Amino acid sequence: MCLHGDLQRFGRRLSLYVNTAAEAIRALSLQVPGFRRQMNEGWYQIRIAGYDT
């Protein structure tokens, strides 16, 4: 998983063993302090294999 923009401060590339984008966001929200707050304050786009979801 790659994070861009203001989410990069949490790590540019992250490895997660998940099945969906929702699982990835939930995992990061539980494990990375401040990630959930940042997600709630901004507007983000999820892309998988170069395609918008």
PDB file of N, CA, C, O and CB in Angstrom:
ATOM      1  N   MET A   1       0.846  -1.149   0.000  1.00  0.00           N
ATOM      2  CA  MET A   1       0.000   0.000   0.000  1.00  0.00           C
ATOM      3  C   MET A   1       0.902   1.224   0.000  1.00  0.00           C
ATOM      4  O   MET A   1       1.884   1.281   0.740  1.00  0.00           O
ATOM      5  CB  MET A   1      -0.968  -0.009   1.208  1.00  0.00           C
ATOM      6  N   CYS A   2       0.566   2.202  -0.831  1.00  0.00           N
ATOM      7  CA  CYS A   2       1.330   3.451  -0.905  1.00  0.00           C
ATOM      8  C   CYS A   2       0.447   4.604  -0.459  1.00  0.00           C
ATOM      9  O   CYS A   2      -0.709   4.710  -0.867  1.00  0.00           O
ATOM     10  CB  CYS A   2       1.868   3.698  -2.345  1.00  0.00           C
ATOM     11  N   LEU A   3       0.993   5.450   0.367  1.00  0.00           N
ATOM     12  CA  LEU A   3       0.277   6.636   0.818  1.00  0.00           C
ATOM     13  C   LEU A   3       0.904   7.859   0.163  1.00  0.00           C
ATOM     14  O   LEU A   3       2.124   7.943   0.022  1.00  0.00           O
ATOM     15  CB  LEU A   3       0.307   6.758   2.371  1.00  0.00           C
ATOM     16  N   HIS A   4       0.066   8.798  -0.234  1.00  0.00           N
ATOM     17  CA  HIS A   4       0.534  10.014  -0.898  1.00  0.00           C
ATOM     18  C   HIS A   4      -0.009  11.238  -0.165  1.00  0.00           C
ATOM     19  O   HIS A   4      -0.859  11.127   0.718  1.00  0.00           O
ATOM     20  CB  HIS A   4       0.101  10.032  -2.389  1.00  0.00           C
ATOM     21  N   GLY A   5       0.496  12.395  -0.547  1.00  0.00           N
ATOM     22  CA  GLY A   5       0.021  13.652   0.028  1.00  0.00           C
ATOM     23  C   GLY A   5       0.286  13.730   1.513  1.00  0.00           C
ATOM     24  O   GLY A   5       1.337  13.303   1.990  1.00  0.00           O
ATOM     25  N   ASP A   6      -0.676  14.278   2.247  1.00  0.00           N
ATOM     26  CA  ASP A   6      -0.472  14.464   3.687  1.00  0.00           C
ATOM     27  C   ASP A   6      -0.492  13.158   4.475  1.00  0.00           C
ATOM     28  O   ASP A   6      -0.133  13.151   5.652  1.00  0.00           O
ATOM     29  CB  ASP A   6      -1.527  15.386   4.232  1.00  0.00           C
ATOM     30  N   LEU A   7      -0.901  12.059   3.854  1.00  0.00           N
ATOM     31  CA  LEU A   7      -0.865  10.764   4.544  1.00  0.00           C
ATOM     32  C   LEU A   7       0.532  10.145   4.536  1.00  0.00           C
ATOM     33  O   LEU A   7       0.783   9.176   5.253  1.00  0.00           O
ATOM     34  CB  LEU A   7      -1.855   9.802   3.900  1.00  0.00           C
ATOM     35  N   GLN A   8       1.437  10.693   3.734  1.00  0.00           N
ATOM     36  CA  GLN A   8       2.797  10.146   3.664  1.00  0.00           C
ATOM     37  C   GLN A   8       3.526  10.222   4.994  1.00  0.00           C
ATOM     38  O   GLN A   8       4.472   9.469   5.223  1.00  0.00           O
ATOM     39  CB  GLN A   8       3.596  10.877   2.613  1.00  0.00           C
ATOM     40  N   ARG A   9       3.106  11.107   5.861  1.00  0.00           N
ATOM     41  CA  ARG A   9       3.797  11.214   7.153  1.00  0.00           C
ATOM     42  C   ARG A   9       3.626   9.950   7.988  1.00  0.00           C
ATOM     43  O   ARG A   9       4.350   9.749   8.963  1.00  0.00           O
ATOM     44  CB  ARG A   9       3.277  12.422   7.934  1.00  0.00           C
ATOM     45  N   PHE A  10       2.670   9.093   7.612  1.00  0.00           N
ATOM     46  CA  PHE A  10       2.466   7.825   8.307  1.00  0.00           C
ATOM     47  C   PHE A  10       3.269   6.691   7.665  1.00  0.00           C
ATOM     48  O   PHE A  10       3.262   5.563   8.157  1.00  0.00           O
ATOM     49  CB  PHE A  10       0.982   7.468   8.321  1.00  0.00           C
ATOM     50  N   GLY A  11       3.942   6.993   6.594  1.00  0.00           N
ATOM     51  CA  GLY A  11       4.740   6.005   5.872  1.00  0.00           C
ATOM     52  C   GLY A  11       4.384   6.031   4.401  1.00  0.00           C
ATOM     53  O   GLY A  11       3.210   6.098   4.039  1.00  0.00           O
ATOM     54  N   ARG A  12       5.381   5.979   3.569  1.00  0.00           N
ATOM     55  CA  ARG A  12       5.122   6.052   2.127  1.00  0.00           C
ATOM     56  C   ARG A  12       4.659   4.702   1.573  1.00  0.00           C
ATOM     57  O   ARG A  12       3.709   4.642   0.793  1.00  0.00           O
ATOM     58  CB  ARG A  12       6.382   6.517   1.384  1.00  0.00           C
ATOM     59  N   ARG A  13       5.324   3.630   1.975  1.00  0.00           N
ATOM     60  CA  ARG A  13       4.942   2.278   1.540  1.00  0.00           C
ATOM     61  C   ARG A  13       4.735   1.412   2.775  1.00  0.00           C
ATOM     62  O   ARG A  13       5.579   1.366   3.671  1.00  0.00           O
ATOM     63  CB  ARG A  13       6.029   1.652   0.595  1.00  0.00           C
ATOM     64  N   LEU A  14       3.607   0.733   2.804  1.00  0.00           N
ATOM     65  CA  LEU A  14       3.268  -0.126   3.933  1.00  0.00           C
ATOM     66  C   LEU A  14       2.866  -1.496   3.405  1.00  0.00           C
ATOM     67  O   LEU A  14       2.230  -1.599   2.356  1.00  0.00           O
ATOM     68  CB  LEU A  14       2.129   0.496   4.790  1.00  0.00           C
ATOM     69  N   SER A  15       3.229  -2.536   4.123  1.00  0.00           N
ATOM     70  CA  SER A  15       2.835  -3.901   3.750  1.00  0.00           C
ATOM     71  C   SER A  15       1.772  -4.388   4.723  1.00  0.00           C
ATOM     72  O   SER A  15       1.993  -4.431   5.933  1.00  0.00           O
ATOM     73  CB  SER A  15       4.065  -4.867   3.745  1.00  0.00           C
ATOM     74  N   LEU A  16       0.630  -4.750   4.185  1.00  0.00           N
ATOM     75  CA  LEU A  16      -0.473  -5.264   4.997  1.00  0.00           C
ATOM     76  C   LEU A  16      -1.020  -6.524   4.334  1.00  0.00           C
ATOM     77  O   LEU A  16      -1.071  -6.613   3.107  1.00  0.00           O
ATOM     78  CB  LEU A  16      -1.600  -4.189   5.171  1.00  0.00           C
ATOM     79  N   TYR A  17      -1.419  -7.478   5.132  1.00  0.00           N
ATOM     80  CA  TYR A  17      -2.064  -8.684   4.616  1.00  0.00           C
ATOM     81  C   TYR A  17      -3.557  -8.542   4.847  1.00  0.00           C
ATOM     82  O   TYR A  17      -4.083  -8.962   5.878  1.00  0.00           O
ATOM     83  CB  TYR A  17      -1.503  -9.982   5.300  1.00  0.00           C
ATOM     84  N   VAL A  18      -4.242  -7.938   3.864  1.00  0.00           N
ATOM     85  CA  VAL A  18      -5.679  -7.684   3.943  1.00  0.00           C
ATOM     86  C   VAL A  18      -6.315  -8.057   2.607  1.00  0.00           C
ATOM     87  O   VAL A  18      -5.625  -8.224   1.602  1.00  0.00           O
ATOM     88  CB  VAL A  18      -5.971  -6.189   4.303  1.00  0.00           C
ATOM     89  N   ASN A  19      -7.638  -8.186   2.612  1.00  0.00           N
ATOM     90  CA  ASN A  19      -8.360  -8.545   1.394  1.00  0.00           C
ATOM     91  C   ASN A  19      -9.041  -7.370   0.714  1.00  0.00           C
ATOM     92  O   ASN A  19      -9.343  -7.438  -0.477  1.00  0.00           O
ATOM     93  CB  ASN A  19      -9.380  -9.582   1.707  1.00  0.00           C
ATOM     94  N   THR A  20      -9.288  -6.292   1.450  1.00  0.00           N
ATOM     95  CA  THR A  20      -9.998  -5.148   0.879  1.00  0.00           C
ATOM     96  C   THR A  20      -9.350  -3.843   1.331  1.00  0.00           C
ATOM     97  O   THR A  20      -8.580  -3.808   2.291  1.00  0.00           O
ATOM     98  CB  THR A  20     -11.487  -5.175   1.282  1.00  0.00           C
ATOM     99  N   ALA A  21      -9.680  -2.782   0.620  1.00  0.00           N
ATOM    100  CA  ALA A  21      -9.198  -1.453   1.007  1.00  0.00           C
ATOM    101  C   ALA A  21      -9.761  -1.065   2.374  1.00  0.00           C
ATOM    102  O   ALA A  21      -9.073  -0.430   3.174  1.00  0.00           O
ATOM    103  CB  ALA A  21      -9.591  -0.397  -0.057  1.00  0.00           C
ATOM    104  N   ALA A  22     -11.000  -1.443   2.638  1.00  0.00           N
ATOM    105  CA  ALA A  22     -11.613  -1.138   3.935  1.00  0.00           C
ATOM    106  C   ALA A  22     -10.839  -1.800   5.074  1.00  0.00           C
ATOM    107  O   ALA A  22     -10.638  -1.190   6.124  1.00  0.00           O
ATOM    108  CB  ALA A  22     -13.082  -1.599   3.957  1.00  0.00           C
ATOM    109  N   GLU A  23     -10.408  -3.031   4.874  1.00  0.00           N
ATOM    110  CA  GLU A  23      -9.601  -3.716   5.892  1.00  0.00           C
ATOM    111  C   GLU A  23      -8.274  -2.995   6.111  1.00  0.00           C
ATOM    112  O   GLU A  23      -7.807  -2.882   7.244  1.00  0.00           O
ATOM    113  CB  GLU A  23      -9.344  -5.179   5.483  1.00  0.00           C
ATOM    114  N   ALA A  24      -7.675  -2.511   5.042  1.00  0.00           N
ATOM    115  CA  ALA A  24      -6.399  -1.798   5.154  1.00  0.00           C
ATOM    116  C   ALA A  24      -6.564  -0.522   5.967  1.00  0.00           C
ATOM    117  O   ALA A  24      -5.745  -0.229   6.838  1.00  0.00           O
ATOM    118  CB  ALA A  24      -5.840  -1.468   3.761  1.00  0.00           C
ATOM    119  N   ILE A  25      -7.612   0.231   5.691  1.00  0.00           N
ATOM    120  CA  ILE A  25      -7.853   1.475   6.425  1.00  0.00           C
ATOM    121  C   ILE A  25      -8.145   1.182   7.886  1.00  0.00           C
ATOM    122  O   ILE A  25      -7.661   1.885   8.772  1.00  0.00           O
ATOM    123  CB  ILE A  25      -9.015   2.260   5.799  1.00  0.00           C
ATOM    124  N   ARG A  26      -8.931   0.151   8.139  1.00  0.00           N
ATOM    125  CA  ARG A  26      -9.228  -0.208   9.529  1.00  0.00           C
ATOM    126  C   ARG A  26      -7.954  -0.627  10.266  1.00  0.00           C
ATOM    127  O   ARG A  26      -7.736  -0.216  11.405  1.00  0.00           O
ATOM    128  CB  ARG A  26     -10.271  -1.345   9.581  1.00  0.00           C
ATOM    129  N   ALA A  27      -7.121  -1.436   9.628  1.00  0.00           N
ATOM    130  CA  ALA A  27      -5.880  -1.888  10.259  1.00  0.00           C
ATOM    131  C   ALA A  27      -4.980  -0.705  10.595  1.00  0.00           C
ATOM    132  O   ALA A  27      -4.430  -0.632  11.694  1.00  0.00           O
ATOM    133  CB  ALA A  27      -5.139  -2.873   9.344  1.00  0.00           C
ATOM    134  N   LEU A  28      -4.828   0.213   9.659  1.00  0.00           N
ATOM    135  CA  LEU A  28      -3.989   1.384   9.917  1.00  0.00           C
ATOM    136  C   LEU A  28      -4.590   2.272  11.001  1.00  0.00           C
ATOM    137  O   LEU A  28      -3.864   2.841  11.817  1.00  0.00           O
ATOM    138  CB  LEU A  28      -3.793   2.189   8.632  1.00  0.00           C
ATOM    139  N   SER A  29      -5.909   2.391  11.009  1.00  0.00           N
ATOM    140  CA  SER A  29      -6.578   3.202  12.033  1.00  0.00           C
ATOM    141  C   SER A  29      -6.337   2.651  13.430  1.00  0.00           C
ATOM    142  O   SER A  29      -6.242   3.413  14.392  1.00  0.00           O
ATOM    143  CB  SER A  29      -8.076   3.273  11.758  1.00  0.00           C
ATOM    144  N   LEU A  30      -6.240   1.334  13.545  1.00  0.00           N
ATOM    145  CA  LEU A  30      -6.023   0.709  14.847  1.00  0.00           C
ATOM    146  C   LEU A  30      -4.557   0.707  15.264  1.00  0.00           C
ATOM    147  O   LEU A  30      -4.256   0.720  16.458  1.00  0.00           O
ATOM    148  CB  LEU A  30      -6.542  -0.704  14.828  1.00  0.00           C
ATOM    149  N   GLN A  31      -3.646   0.691  14.303  1.00  0.00           N
ATOM    150  CA  GLN A  31      -2.232   0.514  14.615  1.00  0.00           C
ATOM    151  C   GLN A  31      -1.390   1.794  14.559  1.00  0.00           C
ATOM    152  O   GLN A  31      -0.338   1.866  15.195  1.00  0.00           O
ATOM    153  CB  GLN A  31      -1.657  -0.478  13.682  1.00  0.00           C
ATOM    154  N   VAL A  32      -1.833   2.785  13.817  1.00  0.00           N
ATOM    155  CA  VAL A  32      -1.017   3.989  13.609  1.00  0.00           C
ATOM    156  C   VAL A  32      -1.676   5.183  14.295  1.00  0.00           C
ATOM    157  O   VAL A  32      -2.750   5.619  13.881  1.00  0.00           O
ATOM    158  CB  VAL A  32      -0.823   4.274  12.090  1.00  0.00           C
ATOM    159  N   PRO A  33      -1.042   5.713  15.340  1.00  0.00           N
ATOM    160  CA  PRO A  33      -1.610   6.863  16.055  1.00  0.00           C
ATOM    161  C   PRO A  33      -1.835   8.055  15.115  1.00  0.00           C
ATOM    162  O   PRO A  33      -0.932   8.447  14.375  1.00  0.00           O
ATOM    163  CB  PRO A  33      -0.686   7.276  17.214  1.00  0.00           C
ATOM    164  N   GLY A  34      -3.034   8.620  15.151  1.00  0.00           N
ATOM    165  CA  GLY A  34      -3.369   9.796  14.361  1.00  0.00           C
ATOM    166  C   GLY A  34      -3.886   9.513  12.965  1.00  0.00           C
ATOM    167  O   GLY A  34      -4.398  10.419  12.308  1.00  0.00           O
ATOM    168  N   PHE A  35      -3.766   8.273  12.492  1.00  0.00           N
ATOM    169  CA  PHE A  35      -4.188   7.960  11.124  1.00  0.00           C
ATOM    170  C   PHE A  35      -5.697   8.147  10.953  1.00  0.00           C
ATOM    171  O   PHE A  35      -6.141   8.755   9.979  1.00  0.00           O
ATOM    172  CB  PHE A  35      -3.792   6.519  10.760  1.00  0.00           C
ATOM    173  N   ARG A  36      -6.463   7.641  11.873  1.00  0.00           N
ATOM    174  CA  ARG A  36      -7.930   7.747  11.770  1.00  0.00           C
ATOM    175  C   ARG A  36      -8.375   9.206  11.784  1.00  0.00           C
ATOM    176  O   ARG A  36      -9.248   9.601  11.011  1.00  0.00           O
ATOM    177  CB  ARG A  36      -8.610   6.981  12.922  1.00  0.00           C
ATOM    178  N   ARG A  37      -7.781   9.996  12.652  1.00  0.00           N
ATOM    179  CA  ARG A  37      -8.129  11.416  12.742  1.00  0.00           C
ATOM    180  C   ARG A  37      -7.840  12.114  11.411  1.00  0.00           C
ATOM    181  O   ARG A  37      -8.653  12.899  10.923  1.00  0.00           O
ATOM    182  CB  ARG A  37      -7.345  12.100  13.893  1.00  0.00           C
ATOM    183  N   GLN A  38      -6.687  11.822  10.838  1.00  0.00           N
ATOM    184  CA  GLN A  38      -6.326  12.436   9.557  1.00  0.00           C
ATOM    185  C   GLN A  38      -7.281  12.000   8.452  1.00  0.00           C
ATOM    186  O   GLN A  38      -7.671  12.816   7.616  1.00  0.00           O
ATOM    187  CB  GLN A  38      -4.883  12.075   9.176  1.00  0.00           C
ATOM    188  N   MET A  39      -7.660  10.736   8.438  1.00  0.00           N
ATOM    189  CA  MET A  39      -8.609  10.254   7.431  1.00  0.00           C
ATOM    190  C   MET A  39      -9.958  10.957   7.569  1.00  0.00           C
ATOM    191  O   MET A  39     -10.597  11.278   6.568  1.00  0.00           O
ATOM    192  CB  MET A  39      -8.793   8.733   7.553  1.00  0.00           C
ATOM    193  N   ASN A  40     -10.387  11.195   8.799  1.00  0.00           N
ATOM    194  CA  ASN A  40     -11.671  11.851   9.033  1.00  0.00           C
ATOM    195  C   ASN A  40     -11.654  13.326   8.655  1.00  0.00           C
ATOM    196  O   ASN A  40     -12.696  13.889   8.316  1.00  0.00           O
ATOM    197  CB  ASN A  40     -12.064  11.707  10.479  1.00  0.00           C
ATOM    198  N   GLU A  41     -10.491  13.956   8.708  1.00  0.00           N
ATOM    199  CA  GLU A  41     -10.395  15.388   8.437  1.00  0.00           C
ATOM    200  C   GLU A  41     -10.202  15.712   6.960  1.00  0.00           C
ATOM    201  O   GLU A  41     -10.427  16.851   6.550  1.00  0.00           O
ATOM    202  CB  GLU A  41      -9.264  15.974   9.224  1.00  0.00           C
ATOM    203  N   GLY A  42      -9.798  14.753   6.165  1.00  0.00           N
ATOM    204  CA  GLY A  42      -9.485  15.038   4.766  1.00  0.00           C
ATOM    205  C   GLY A  42     -10.413  14.337   3.793  1.00  0.00           C
ATOM    206  O   GLY A  42     -11.385  13.688   4.180  1.00  0.00           O
ATOM    207  N   TRP A  43     -10.082  14.489   2.512  1.00  0.00           N
ATOM    208  CA  TRP A  43     -10.795  13.806   1.438  1.00  0.00           C
ATOM    209  C   TRP A  43      -9.753  13.001   0.682  1.00  0.00           C
ATOM    210  O   TRP A  43      -8.741  13.547   0.244  1.00  0.00           O
ATOM    211  CB  TRP A  43     -11.559  14.820   0.488  1.00  0.00           C
ATOM    212  N   TYR A  44      -9.994  11.709   0.527  1.00  0.00           N
ATOM    213  CA  TYR A  44      -8.994  10.835  -0.074  1.00  0.00           C
ATOM    214  C   TYR A  44      -9.611   9.956  -1.144  1.00  0.00           C
ATOM    215  O   TYR A  44     -10.810   9.678  -1.132  1.00  0.00           O
ATOM    216  CB  TYR A  44      -8.329   9.974   0.990  1.00  0.00           C
ATOM    217  N   GLN A  45      -8.780   9.531  -2.055  1.00  0.00           N
ATOM    218  CA  GLN A  45      -9.193   8.668  -3.148  1.00  0.00           C
ATOM    219  C   GLN A  45      -8.415   7.361  -3.038  1.00  0.00           C
ATOM    220  O   GLN A  45      -7.209   7.368  -2.791  1.00  0.00           O
ATOM    221  CB  GLN A  45      -8.961   9.355  -4.534  1.00  0.00           C
ATOM    222  N   ILE A  46      -9.103   6.255  -3.220  1.00  0.00           N
ATOM    223  CA  ILE A  46      -8.458   4.942  -3.161  1.00  0.00           C
ATOM    224  C   ILE A  46      -8.309   4.418  -4.579  1.00  0.00           C
ATOM    225  O   ILE A  46      -9.265   4.386  -5.354  1.00  0.00           O
ATOM    226  CB  ILE A  46      -9.276   3.943  -2.280  1.00  0.00           C
ATOM    227  N   ARG A  47      -7.081   4.006  -4.904  1.00  0.00           N
ATOM    228  CA  ARG A  47      -6.796   3.433  -6.217  1.00  0.00           C
ATOM    229  C   ARG A  47      -6.200   2.051  -6.015  1.00  0.00           C
ATOM    230  O   ARG A  47      -5.333   1.852  -5.163  1.00  0.00           O
ATOM    231  CB  ARG A  47      -5.833   4.344  -7.041  1.00  0.00           C
ATOM    232  N   ILE A  48      -6.669   1.106  -6.801  1.00  0.00           N
ATOM    233  CA  ILE A  48      -6.148  -0.259  -6.756  1.00  0.00           C
ATOM    234  C   ILE A  48      -5.688  -0.613  -8.160  1.00  0.00           C
ATOM    235  O   ILE A  48      -6.468  -0.573  -9.111  1.00  0.00           O
ATOM    236  CB  ILE A  48      -7.228  -1.281  -6.230  1.00  0.00           C
ATOM    237  N   ALA A  49      -4.418  -0.958  -8.279  1.00  0.00           N
ATOM    238  CA  ALA A  49      -3.806  -1.302  -9.568  1.00  0.00           C
ATOM    239  C   ALA A  49      -4.028  -0.196 -10.601  1.00  0.00           C
ATOM    240  O   ALA A  49      -4.249  -0.475 -11.779  1.00  0.00           O
ATOM    241  CB  ALA A  49      -4.376  -2.631 -10.091  1.00  0.00           C
ATOM    242  N   GLY A  50      -3.967   1.064 -10.150  1.00  0.00           N
ATOM    243  CA  GLY A  50      -4.093   2.198 -11.052  1.00  0.00           C
ATOM    244  C   GLY A  50      -5.512   2.618 -11.377  1.00  0.00           C
ATOM    245  O   GLY A  50      -5.718   3.548 -12.157  1.00  0.00           O
ATOM    246  N   TYR A  51      -6.495   1.950 -10.790  1.00  0.00           N
ATOM    247  CA  TYR A  51      -7.894   2.280 -11.059  1.00  0.00           C
ATOM    248  C   TYR A  51      -8.559   2.845  -9.815  1.00  0.00           C
ATOM    249  O   TYR A  51      -8.322   2.371  -8.703  1.00  0.00           O
ATOM    250  CB  TYR A  51      -8.656   1.043 -11.551  1.00  0.00           C
ATOM    251  N   ASP A  52      -9.399   3.865 -10.008  1.00  0.00           N
ATOM    252  CA  ASP A  52     -10.165   4.418  -8.893  1.00  0.00           C
ATOM    253  C   ASP A  52     -11.211   3.405  -8.446  1.00  0.00           C
ATOM    254  O   ASP A  52     -11.797   2.690  -9.258  1.00  0.00           O
ATOM    255  CB  ASP A  52     -10.837   5.758  -9.292  1.00  0.00           C
ATOM    256  N   THR A  53     -11.431   3.361  -7.128  1.00  0.00           N
ATOM    257  CA  THR A  53     -12.449   2.442  -6.615  1.00  0.00           C
ATOM    258  C   THR A  53     -13.680   3.194  -6.206  1.00  0.00           C
ATOM    259  O   THR A  53     -14.650   2.589  -5.749  1.00  0.00           O
ATOM    260  CB  THR A  53     -11.918   1.638  -5.440  1.00  0.00           C
TER     261      THR A  53
END
